[in-house]
Amino acid sequence: MSKKNYYLKKDSKSGEIVYMEFDKIKGYNITPKSDVYDAIKVDKIVFINPSFSEKIIKKKIDIKVRKLLRELKTIDEDEDEGSNDSIRETLMEAERLKLNLIKNYCKFLGVNYQTLTLKKIQIIINQLRLKLYNNMNRQRNIFPNDLFYLDEEEYRGRSR
């Protein structure tokens, strides 16, 4: 069975869908997740309209940033119980989103939205790194400010 590419367009006057065969389409690609029995199988959807693909990408990124903010909030609330593993996973997810935004979505987004979103993600990454650093120091029971107040006896070795 050969694969065919179609360009779908709805006629504004009659409301009918017009099918036109199309070879190569450049735009934003999406692979649908749903498999419905006894229906047309769709492997890939390409959005050609730049404003529509920009809206879809913005919505997708905003959902992921809100999710990261919720996870950061739960880590802040559960400060005593916040494990390093959950902080590391959230940190990796935030860095992955940042790289994905730079690599895949730059060509579809405007410069203002892109820089603003990258700044938001970098703030989240910095907060997560700070939490991870504080948790690691708390586990060692050493804080940077406490180093100045240690007695000299703790630094000296045994005398002979």
LOFIBA-173578 format. One record per atom (N, C-alpha, C): x negated, y negated, z. Coordinates in steps of 0.05 Angstrom, whole numbers, plus 5000, padded with zeros to 4 digits. Layout:
// residues N
XYZ ...
This chain:
// residues 160
498350245000 500050005000 498249755000 498649584981 496949344979 498149124996 496348965006 497148735022 497648495004 499748355009 500348114994 500547875012 499747645002 499947405017 502247245007 503847125025 506146965018 506046695031 507046505017 507346235028 510346205032 511246165057 514046145063 514745845067 516945765054 517845495057 520845495056 521945335074 524845305076 525745065060 527645105042 528644895025 530244705043 529644445042 530944255060 533844205052 534544225027 537344175018 539144415022 538344645013 540044875015 539645045040 537245015053 536745165077 535745455071 535245515046 534345785039 531345795041 530346035046 527446075048 526446155020 524446015011 523246074984 520646224989 520246444975 517846604977 516146544952 513646484957 511846444935 509246594942 508246754923 505846904928 503446714927 501646764945 499346574949 496846744955 494546664943 492146824947 490646744973 489446514973 487746434996 488846185008 489346205034 490445985049 488445905070 487845645073 486145545094 487845405114 487445475139 488845355161 488345505187 490045465206 489845595233 491045875232 489546075238 490446355237 491446455264 493646595264 494746725288 495447015280 494847195298 495747475294 497947535314 500347595304 502647645322 502247905338 503347905362 503048135380 505348335379 507648235371 510048405373 510248595349 510948845355 511449045335 514349125337 515949055317 518749125318 519249345297 520649545306 521249775289 523149685267 522749795243 524549745220 524549445212 522249325212 521949045204 519449015187 519048775177 516648725161 514348695180 512148835174 509748825191 508048585182 507448415202 505848175196 503148205210 501048195194 498348215205 497147945214 497847735199 496647475204 498547255194 498647045210 500146805202 498146575200 498346425179 496646195175 498345945174 497745745192 499145495192 497545295176 498745185155 497345005137 497644715146 499844645156 500344365165 498544295188 496744105185 494844045206 496143945232 498243785230 499443685255 500843905270 502044095256 503344325270 501244505283 499144565269 497044735281 495744585305 495444325303 494344175326 496144195350 498744175346 500744195368 500544475381 500344685364 500244955375 497744995391 495444895381 492944935395 492944775421 493944525421 494044365445 495744505466 497944615458 499744745478 498344995489 496945135472 495445375481 493245305501 491745095495 489545005512 490644895539 492744735537 493944625561 494944835581 496045055570 496945275587 494545405601 492345435586 489945565599 488645375619 488645115614 487444925634 489244925659 491844925656 493644935679 493245185695 492745415682 492245665696 489645645712 487545525700 485045495714 485445315738 486945105736 487444925758 489045065781 490945235773 492345385794 490445575809 488745705794 486745885806 484845735824 484045495816 482245335833 483745245858 486245185855 487845105879 488145335898 488645575889 488845805907 486145865920 483945825906 481345865918 480845655940 481745405935 481445195956 483145255980 485645365976 487345415998 486445656015 485345856001 484346096015 481346076018 480445866030 477545806032 476146026047 477346126069 475946336085 476046606070 478246656056 478546916043 477546926014 476746686003 475946675975 473446835971 473647045956 471247215951 469647105928 467147165928 465447075906 466147195879 467347435880 468047565855 470347415841 472347325856 474547175843 473646905833 471746785848 470746525839 469046565814 467446775813 465846835789 467546885765 469747045769 471547105746 472846855735 473746675753 474946425745 472846255731 470446245741 468346085729 467646195701 467446455698 466946565671 469246505652 471646515662 473946455645 473946165636 473245985654 473045695647 470845645627 468545775630 466345735611 467045855584 468446075585 469346205559 471246025544 473145895559 474945705547 473545465535 471545365549 469945145539 468545215513 467245445513 465845525488 467745585465 470045705472 472045755451 473145495440 473545295457 474445045447 472444915428 469944925436 467844805419 467544965393 467545225395 466945395371 469245405351 471745455361 473945515343 475945285338 476345105358 478544915356 477644635349 475044585347 474144305341 475244205315 475344365295 476244275269 479144205267 480744305287 483644255286 484444025305 482843965325 483643765345 482343495340 483643295350 482543025348 480242985368 478642785363 476242745379 477042665408 479042495411 479942405438 480942635455 482642795444 483743025459 481443225465 479743265446 477543465450 475743375473 474843125473 473043025494 474443025521 476942945522 478342945547 478643225558 479343415542 479643685551 477043815559 474943755545 472243855552 471343735579 472043485585 471443365611 473043495633 475543555628 477143695648 476043965655 475344115634 474244385638 471544375652 469944165646 467344145659 467644075689 469643915696 470243855724 471044115739 472744275726 473544525738 471144705742 469344725722 466944895724 465144795746 464844535749 463144425770 464244485798 466944465801 468144525827 467844825833 468144995814 467845285818 464945355826 463045225813 460245275819 459645185848 460744955856 460344855883 461545045903 463945145898 465245345916 463545595918 462545685896 460845925896 458245885912 457045655908 454645585923 455245565953 457445435960 458145415989 458745686001 460145855986 460746125997 458146296000 456346265982 453846415984 452246316008 452146056013 450745946036 452146026062 454846026061 456346106085 455746396093 455446566073 454846846079 452046876091 450246706083 447546716094 447346556120 449446406127 449646236151 447446026151 446745926127 444845716125 446145496107 446145256118 447145026103 444844836098 444744696076 442544516071 442044316093 444144206106 443744016127 442644136153 443144396157 442244526181 439244586181 437944576158 435144636156 433444416171 434444176172 433043966185 433043986216 435044126226 435444136255 434344396268 433144566252 432044816263 429544756280 429244906301 426944866318 424444956304 422244846313 419644916302 418945206308 420045306330 419445586338 420345786318 422445726305 423545916285 421745926260 420245706255 418445706232 415745826238 414945826264 412345926272 412446226274 410346356268 410146646271 409246706300 408646966304 407747046331 404846946335 404346876359 401746786366 400147036376 397547036372 395947266380 394147196402 
